[in-house]
Amino acid sequence: MTLLAGLALQKATQYLQLLQTLAHLNVQLAQTGAQLAQMTLIAGLVLQKATQYLQLLQTPAQLNAQLAQMAAQLAQMTLLAGLALQKAMQYLQLHQTLARLNAQLAQMAAQLALMTLLAGLALQKAMQYPDTNV
């Protein structure tokens, strides 16, 4: 019975540690999601600048200076879009890690429930057969 209680305590400790890890990863996931939202907004601006760039390509030659400025802005936006893609990949990886940890947490919770049930049954049996040596 003491062994079962020790194992149940160990599982409960592992369960709590996994919960802490999940909480930390959920914070990271929220932060990455916010960054991804910002990068998505930037990607929309890139699309808008690209559209303006294409419109300027069709205008007369006196707009070449403005066209060069927009090309520089488009290059910056393209770099930011690359960063947005990188953040999206990090977001997906973090989401996969959380899914895996949630599965482990569910498995550990089931094990803890089983250990608790076994410890309860052991206690019930021990109470049915009191120690006659005392």
C-alpha positions as CSV (number, residue, x, y, z in Angstrom):
1,M,0.0,0.0,0.0
2,T,2.9,2.4,0.8
3,L,4.4,1.5,-2.6
4,L,1.2,2.4,-4.3
5,A,0.9,5.6,-2.5
6,G,4.5,6.5,-3.4
7,L,3.8,5.7,-7.0
8,A,0.6,7.8,-6.9
9,L,2.5,10.7,-5.4
10,Q,5.2,10.4,-8.1
11,K,2.6,10.4,-10.8
12,A,0.9,13.4,-9.3
13,T,4.2,15.2,-9.2
14,Q,4.8,14.4,-12.8
15,Y,1.3,15.5,-13.6
16,L,1.9,18.9,-12.0
17,Q,5.2,19.4,-13.7
18,L,3.6,18.6,-17.1
19,L,0.8,21.1,-16.2
20,Q,3.5,23.8,-15.5
21,T,5.2,23.0,-18.8
22,L,1.8,23.2,-20.6
23,A,1.1,26.6,-19.0
24,H,4.4,27.9,-20.1
25,L,3.9,26.6,-23.6
26,N,0.4,28.1,-23.8
27,V,1.9,31.5,-22.9
28,Q,4.5,31.0,-25.7
29,L,1.7,29.9,-28.0
30,A,-0.3,33.0,-27.3
31,Q,2.8,35.2,-27.8
32,T,3.6,33.5,-31.1
33,G,0.0,33.8,-32.2
34,A,0.1,37.6,-31.5
35,Q,3.3,37.9,-33.5
36,L,1.7,35.9,-36.3
37,A,-1.3,38.2,-36.3
38,Q,1.1,41.2,-36.6
39,M,3.0,39.5,-39.4
40,T,-0.2,38.7,-41.2
41,L,-1.1,42.4,-41.1
42,I,2.3,43.2,-42.5
43,A,1.8,40.6,-45.2
44,G,-1.5,42.4,-46.1
45,L,0.5,45.6,-46.4
46,V,3.0,43.9,-48.6
47,L,0.2,42.9,-50.9
48,Q,-1.2,46.4,-50.9
49,K,2.3,47.8,-51.7
50,A,2.8,45.2,-54.5
51,T,-0.5,46.3,-56.0
52,Q,0.5,49.9,-55.8
53,Y,3.9,48.9,-57.3
54,L,2.2,47.2,-60.3
55,Q,-0.1,50.3,-60.8
56,L,3.0,52.5,-60.9
57,L,4.6,50.3,-63.5
58,Q,1.9,51.4,-65.8
59,T,2.3,55.1,-65.2
60,P,4.5,57.6,-67.0
61,A,8.3,57.9,-66.5
62,Q,8.1,60.9,-64.1
63,L,7.0,58.6,-61.3
64,N,10.2,56.6,-61.4
65,A,11.4,58.2,-58.1
66,Q,8.3,57.2,-56.4
67,L,8.5,53.8,-58.0
68,A,12.0,53.3,-56.6
69,Q,10.9,54.3,-53.1
70,M,8.0,51.8,-53.3
71,A,10.4,49.1,-54.5
72,A,12.5,49.7,-51.4
73,Q,9.4,49.5,-49.3
74,L,8.3,46.3,-51.1
75,A,11.7,44.8,-50.4
76,Q,11.3,45.6,-46.7
77,M,7.8,44.1,-46.7
78,T,9.1,41.0,-48.4
79,L,11.6,40.5,-45.7
80,L,8.9,41.0,-43.1
81,A,6.7,38.5,-44.9
82,G,9.6,36.0,-44.6
83,L,9.7,36.7,-40.9
84,A,5.9,36.1,-40.8
85,L,6.4,32.8,-42.5
86,Q,9.1,31.9,-40.0
87,K,6.8,32.8,-37.1
88,A,4.0,30.7,-38.6
89,M,6.3,27.7,-38.7
90,Q,7.3,28.3,-35.0
91,Y,3.6,28.6,-34.2
92,L,2.8,25.3,-35.9
93,Q,5.8,23.6,-34.2
94,L,4.6,24.9,-30.8
95,H,1.1,23.7,-31.5
96,Q,2.4,20.2,-32.3
97,T,4.4,20.2,-29.1
98,L,1.4,21.2,-27.1
99,A,-0.7,18.5,-28.7
100,R,1.9,15.9,-27.9
101,L,2.1,17.2,-24.3
102,N,-1.7,17.2,-23.9
103,A,-1.7,13.5,-25.0
104,Q,1.0,12.8,-22.4
105,L,-1.0,14.7,-19.8
106,A,-4.1,12.7,-20.5
107,Q,-2.2,9.5,-20.3
108,M,-0.7,10.5,-17.0
109,A,-4.0,11.6,-15.7
110,A,-5.4,8.1,-16.5
111,Q,-2.5,6.5,-14.8
112,L,-2.9,8.7,-11.8
113,A,-6.6,7.8,-11.6
114,L,-5.8,4.1,-11.8
115,M,-3.1,4.4,-9.1
116,T,-5.6,6.3,-6.9
117,L,-8.2,3.7,-7.4
118,L,-5.7,0.9,-6.6
119,A,-4.6,2.8,-3.5
120,G,-8.2,3.2,-2.4
121,L,-8.8,-0.5,-2.9
122,A,-5.7,-1.4,-1.0
123,L,-6.8,0.9,1.9
124,Q,-10.2,-0.7,1.8
125,K,-8.7,-4.2,2.0
126,A,-6.4,-3.1,4.8
127,M,-9.4,-1.8,6.8
128,Q,-11.2,-5.2,6.3
129,Y,-8.3,-7.1,7.8
130,P,-7.0,-5.1,10.8
131,D,-3.6,-5.9,12.2
132,T,-4.1,-8.5,14.9
133,N,-0.4,-8.2,16.1
134,V,-1.1,-4.8,17.8
